[in-house]
Amino acid sequence: MPGNSRRRGAVRKPGTKKGAVVGSGGQRRRGLEGKGPTPPAEMRPGHPAQKRAAKDAKNNKDAGARRKNTVAGRGRGAGDEAPETVFGRNPVVECLRACVPATALHVAQATNADERIAEAVRLAADAGIAILELPKTDLDRMAAGALHQGLALTVPPYQYAHPDELLELARHADAPALIVALDGVTDPRNLGAVARSAAAFGAHGVLLPQRRSAGITAAAWRTSAGTAARLPVARAVNLTRTLREYASAGLMIAGLEADGQETLDELTVASDPLVIVVGGEGKGLSRLVRETCDVTVSIPMSGAVESLNASVAAGVLLAEVARRRR
């Protein structure tokens, strides 16, 4: 037959025979093999469910990118190591006065300038911070609904130290070691105030837990009056384990408690290498941290006041430790 013949010049008319001409070429065997389970609708190209899933993924990605720019005072999670943007004339000026290490000052075009904008531009220029003028619509998009008043300041993520660095720094200091640890302090303004007191009374650093704790945000920078740039702040993956390592290295662990074993007037460990642990707002020290402390200290108070703010209590105890060491 012309269709099967290998003779030169043999021609098979198109449409007279279907399939392979000589043998099957393995098509029959491949046709018997299974093609696997039918994929879900979200994975079938062109399916409406797949298009909806792709759209949702894109929207989630855009929302995550927008969350990286936060307003001053909003806390960030432990894993959020992205630049922060401070909005508003007063907050920006306060950050610049506190020498917060910013990277850029954004000023909206055609903004009614006042003395705060003039001061912000002058302070940014003196500090070598880039000054960028941009349309108001771009600043509106950056603020994502927050009140910016034509002014924004970009602050880079804080570079935390390792807990071992605080211990090493304290070992080489002239005075006995003094480290302040915070257990569950979630207000960045409290953190900034504690850092400021720690620097004022000769502490060698501040230790934070990596989770359930405030970080060095723009609000903490502003409250610390820039001392966070000079005092190392470390993050511990596990605060209890780090405190035990400090204890093994010869440091005494003293926790602030309303019903402590010692009062501030006694404070027998003031002259020893010391870690002062301050509990969170309202909850105080956690159980494991309390069990790790060598001693708990209370601050005597008179009147109807039951407790002090975490940063105030830390400042009082640090001042007493510094006084006894002098």
Rosetta blueprint (number, residue, H / E / L):
1 M L
2 P L
3 G L
4 N L
5 S L
6 R L
7 R L
8 R L
9 G L
10 A L
11 V L
12 R L
13 K L
14 P L
15 G L
16 T L
17 K L
18 K L
19 G L
20 A L
21 V L
22 V L
23 G L
24 S L
25 G L
26 G L
27 Q H
28 R H
29 R H
30 R H
31 G H
32 L H
33 E L
34 G L
35 K L
36 G L
37 P L
38 T L
39 P L
40 P L
41 A H
42 E H
43 M H
44 R L
45 P L
46 G L
47 H L
48 P H
49 A H
50 Q H
51 K H
52 R H
53 A H
54 A H
55 K H
56 D H
57 A H
58 K H
59 N H
60 N H
61 K H
62 D H
63 A H
64 G H
65 A H
66 R H
67 R H
68 K L
69 N L
70 T L
71 V L
72 A L
73 G L
74 R L
75 G L
76 R L
77 G L
78 A L
79 G L
80 D L
81 E L
82 A L
83 P L
84 E E
85 T E
86 V E
87 F E
88 G L
89 R H
90 N H
91 P H
92 V H
93 V H
94 E H
95 C H
96 L H
97 R H
98 A L
99 C L
100 V L
101 P L
102 A L
103 T L
104 A E
105 L E
106 H E
107 V E
108 A E
109 Q L
110 A L
111 T L
112 N L
113 A L
114 D L
115 E H
116 R H
117 I H
118 A H
119 E H
120 A H
121 V H
122 R H
123 L H
124 A H
125 A H
126 D H
127 A L
128 G L
129 I L
130 A E
131 I E
132 L E
133 E E
134 L E
135 P L
136 K H
137 T H
138 D H
139 L H
140 D H
141 R H
142 M H
143 A H
144 A L
145 G L
146 A L
147 L L
148 H L
149 Q L
150 G L
151 L E
152 A E
153 L E
154 T E
155 V E
156 P L
157 P L
158 Y L
159 Q L
160 Y L
161 A E
162 H L
163 P H
164 D H
165 E H
166 L H
167 L H
168 E H
169 L H
170 A H
171 R H
172 H L
173 A L
174 D L
175 A L
176 P L
177 A L
178 L E
179 I E
180 V E
181 A E
182 L E
183 D E
184 G L
185 V L
186 T L
187 D L
188 P H
189 R H
190 N H
191 L H
192 G H
193 A H
194 V H
195 A H
196 R H
197 S H
198 A H
199 A H
200 A H
201 F L
202 G L
203 A L
204 H L
205 G E
206 V E
207 L E
208 L E
209 P E
210 Q L
211 R L
212 R L
213 S L
214 A L
215 G L
216 I L
217 T L
218 A H
219 A H
220 A H
221 W H
222 R H
223 T H
224 S L
225 A L
226 G L
227 T H
228 A H
229 A H
230 R L
231 L L
232 P L
233 V E
234 A E
235 R E
236 A E
237 V L
238 N L
239 L H
240 T H
241 R H
242 T H
243 L H
244 R H
245 E H
246 Y H
247 A H
248 S H
249 A L
250 G L
251 L L
252 M E
253 I E
254 A E
255 G E
256 L E
257 E L
258 A L
259 D L
260 G L
261 Q L
262 E E
263 T E
264 L L
265 D L
266 E L
267 L L
268 T L
269 V L
270 A L
271 S L
272 D L
273 P L
274 L E
275 V E
276 I E
277 V E
278 V E
279 G E
280 G E
281 E L
282 G L
283 K L
284 G E
285 L L
286 S L
287 R H
288 L H
289 V H
290 R H
291 E H
292 T H
293 C L
294 D L
295 V E
296 T E
297 V E
298 S E
299 I L
300 P L
301 M L
302 S L
303 G L
304 A L
305 V L
306 E L
307 S L
308 L L
309 N L
310 A H
311 S H
312 V H
313 A H
314 A H
315 G H
316 V H
317 L H
318 L H
319 A H
320 E H
321 V H
322 A H
323 R H
324 R H
325 R H
326 R L
